[in-house]
Amino acid sequence: MSGSTASQGPERLAPGARELMQAMAAVFPDVGATVHDAAEARRMLALMMPEPSRRPEVGAVSDRLIPGPEGAPDVPVRIYRPYEEKPAPGRAPTVVFLHGGGWVLGSIDSHDSTVRAMCRASGAVIVSVGYRLAPEARFPEPADDAYAAACWAAGHVDELGGDPDALLVAGDSAGGNLAAVCTLMARERGGPSVAYQLLIYPSTDPGGETESRRVNAEGYFLTETAMRWFGAQYFGPDGDLTHHYAAPLRADLSGLPPAHVITAGCDPLCDEGRAYAAKLRECGVPVSEAHFPGMFHGFLGVGELLPDAVEAMAGLGKVIASTASDRKIDGCDGGFGG
């Protein structure tokens, strides 16, 4: 992420989006350009990040530690339970959520408001995962933490949402990468069974070169310079960016769970997110897409301040709710289609 917000040519962002994007950019350290140390970037972000004026209300929130991968530290998680004035019939879905931040920044706290909104929109129990960050933990350790969290959630589904057929994985940006990788690991390692993957402007091919990375390289919050820096922190000097746990777009995607993919037209990651949806569909995986041409990377985080963010979150809520018995939200047909 970067402080660069210069517009190039005609305005492509939706009305009101540029001001909000600039406010977000002002908070984030200019990594890869003026800030090169991950720990310093985290300190700067912690100092600059404003307290949310109003957090969406949920039923209950609790923090705990769960077992990490073998030989690794425990993983912190925050569990959000829905507020239900009148309890919905059936058992609730359980969503394992993986935050964004280039595998380097971000935390359970940074995405607290977004996860609360998702909990409210879906009626699901959300398990937000504080996976290890790069460069202290490099590829594939954060992905291993994500998979460990999914396995834990599957084993504790009775005390969480309660519907064993409605375990989902979700993530935004780098977290979308980890969510996609988590489904590949589950397929290759014999479980757990994942009902749905929710990928919010995901990174699916960190070493790829796309038109959206060129056109949106500067001026739209996430920059090409920042992405290269994030990749260097996560993969290190010897990382294999073609490995399918690094670049799920390069994997065989057959047999994976249905997907809902959100993309933004003014995002460097737009093309690889849409390419991932297309490849899933080609491999016989049911896919729905929510594409927002006038949005920027990270737009879901502004919540009710942007109509497109409201629409995107409502769509996520419908897809999540549709996975659990007797809990479909009106107007949701399961989310499959174009």
N, C-alpha and C positions, 0 to 999 in steps of 0.2 A: 504494500500500500504506500501511497506517496502523497505528498502535498501538492503534486502537479495537477492542476485543474483547468488548464488552458483549453479552450474549445478550438476545434479545427473545422472550418467551413460552417455550413448551416447547422443550426442547433438540432441535434438528434435526440436529445433527452426529452422526456415528457414534461409538461408544464409543472413547475415546482421541484423537479428532481435535481436540477443542478445546485440549487441552494443547499439542499439537504446533503448532497454528495460532497460539496465543499466543506460543510460542517464536519462530516465524517473524516474527510481527508486532513482537516486541521488537527485532529486528535491523534492520527496515526503517525508514527515515526517514518521518515523517508528512507526506508531500508534499501540497501543496495546502492544508494546515492550518497547521502550524507551520514547515514548510520549503518555501521557494518558489524556491530557486535550484538548478538542475540539477547544477552542479558541486559545490555543497555537499552535495547529496543523495548524490552518488557518493562523496565523501570520507567521509561518515558511514557509508555502507554498507560501504565497504572496511575501515573501522576496526572495525565491529561484527560483520562476517561471520566466524563461527568457521571454523577449518580443519576439514574433514571428518575424522572419526575413522578412517574406512576408505573408500578409493576402490575401486570395483569394478575388478578386474584385467582388462585387455585385452591383446591381443597386442603392440601397438606404438602409440605416440603421437608425432606430429611436427607442428611448427608451420612455416608458410610463408606467404609473400605471393603472392597471385594478382592478375592484372590487374583493376582496377575498371572501372566504366563509362567510356566515352570522356571524357577530360578530367578524370577524378576520380582520387583516390589509389588505390594498390593496397589490396586488402582482405586482412586477416589471416584465416587459417583454421587450424584444428587438425584433423588427420586421425587418426582412430581406426581401427585395424585389429583384427579379432577375434582372440582367442586360441582356437586350435583344436588340441586334443590329437591328434585324428584329423581331418584336413582333410575338410570336407564335399564331396560330389561337385558338379560344375558350378561356375559362376562366381557370385561373391557380388553381392548388390545394393549400390548406392551411395545413401546418404541425405544430402541437403543439409539440415542442421539450422539453424534460426533461433531464437535464444534469445528469451525474454520479458523484460519489464521496462518496458513502457509506451513503447517506442521511445526511452526516455531512460536507463534503468538497465539493469543486466545486462551480461553479457559472456561470452566463451568460458569464462573461469574460473568464473563464477558457476554455469554449467550443466555443469561438467565431470563431476560425479558422475552426473547424469542421463544425459548422453550416453554415458558409460561403461556404464551399466546398459543402455541401448538397444543398444549394440554387442554386449554379452554376450547379451542376449535374442534378438537377431535374426541374429547371425552376419554382419552387414553391415559395410561400411566406412562410417563416418560422417564427413562433412565439416562441422564446426561453424564457423559464419561470424561473424566480428567486424565486422558491418556498422556504418556510421557512425550516431551517435546524435543525437537532437534535444536541445536546440534548435539546436545547432551545424549539424546537417544535417537540414533539414526535409523534409516530404513533397514529392516522392516519392523523395528520395535514398536512404534506407534500403532502400526497395523496389527501386530500381535496383541497389543493391549485391547484394541477394538474387538478382535475376535474373542479374547478371553471374556470381555464384558458381555458379548452376545451369548456365549456359552453359559455364563453365570445367570443371565436373565432367563434363558430357556430352562435352566434347572430350578429356578425360583419363581416360575410363572404363576404358580398357585397363590403365592403371597403378594405378587405384583398385580398384574391385570387379571389373571385367572383363566384366560383363553389360550390353551396350548397351540391352537391353530392360528393365532393372531400375534405372532412375534414379528416385528418389523425392525429394519435398520434404516437410519436416516442420517444425513449430514450435509453441511454446506461447505462449498469450496474444497479445501484440503480434507475437511470432514466428509464431503461427498466422495472424494477419492477413497477414503478409508472405509466408508459404508459399502461402496462397490466392491472393494477388495475383500471385505468381510464376507460378502456373498460367495465370492470365488473360493475363499478358504473353507466356508461351510460346505460347498459342493464337493471340494476335493478331500475334505477330512471327515466326511460322513455325518455332517450336522454342525450346528443345530438346524432345524427346519425353519427357514425364513419365509414369511408369507408375502412380504413386499419390501422393496427398496425404494427409498425416497431420496432423490439426488438433487440438491439445490445448487445450481451453477457449479457443477462438480469439475474438478481437475481429473481428466481421464487419460491424458497423454502428455506428461510434463515435458518430454523432449520433442514434442511435435511442433510443426510450423503451420499455422493456419492463417487464413485471411483475417479472422477476427483478432488474432494476436497482433497482426500488423496494423489494422485500421484503428484498433482501440489501445494501442501500445502506450499512449500518453493521453492524459486529460480526462480519464474516466475512473478515478480512484485507484483501482488496481493497475499497476504499470508493468510493462515488460521487464524493466529493470528490477522491480521488486520480485517478480516471479522467478527470475534467474537467481536472485539472491536466496529466495526461499528454497528453490531446488538444490542449490549448493549446500545449504545447511542440512537439508533432509537426507540427500543422497551421498554427500561427501565427494571426495575426489575420485573415488573408485566405484561409485554406485552405478548399477545397470538400469538406465532409464527405460530399457525395452522390456524388462521383466514384467510379467503380467500383474504382479503385486505392486509395481510402480505405475504401470500404464495399463489399466484394465481394458482400455480401448483395443489393445493389441492381443487380448485373450480370446479364446473360444468362449462365447457367451451363451452357448446352448445349455438348457437345463437350469437357468437361473430364475429366481423369483420375479414376478411381475414388477414393473418399475413405473414410477412417476418422476419425470425429469423437468425441472424448472430451469429456464435459461433467460438471460437478459441480452438484448441486442447490442448494448454499449459496453459489453464485458469482453475482455480478451479471451476468456474461457468459453465464450458462446458456442463457437463452432465445434469444439471437442465434446461439449455437452450434447449438442444436437446429433453429432456423429455417433455418440454412444447410444442414444435412443434409437437411431436408425439401425445400428448394428444389432442391438438387442432384438429389434423387430425382425430383422433378416434371419436371426437365429431362432425365431419362433417364440420369443418371449413377449407376452402382452405388455404394451407400453402406452402410457398417456404422457403428453407433453403440455406444459404451460409455458409459452414463450411470450416475453414482454419486450417488444422492440425498443421502447423508449426508456428502459431501465438500465442501471449500472450494477456492477458487481457489489454484492452486499446489501441490495435494496430491501431485502426482507427485514433487515434489522431496524428499519425506521418505523415499522409497525403502522399505526393508524394515520401517520402523517402523509402517506402516499396511497391513493386508491389501488394501484397495482399491487402494492404490498398486502393490502387488505384482501384483494382477490386471490393472490397467491396463497396466503395463509388459509383462507376459507377452502380453497381447493385441496390443500394438504389435509385439512381436517376431514373433509369428505372421504378422501381416499383411505385415510387411516381408519375412520369409523366403519367403512365398508368391509373391512377384513374380519370384523367380529360378528358373531351370531346375533341377529336381532338388533344391531346397533347402527344400521345405515342411517345417515342423515338425509333428509328429504332432498331429492334432486340428484342423488349420486347413484350412478349405474355401475359402480365398481371402478370407473376411471379408465377403462380401456378405450383405445381409439387413437385418432390422430392428434 
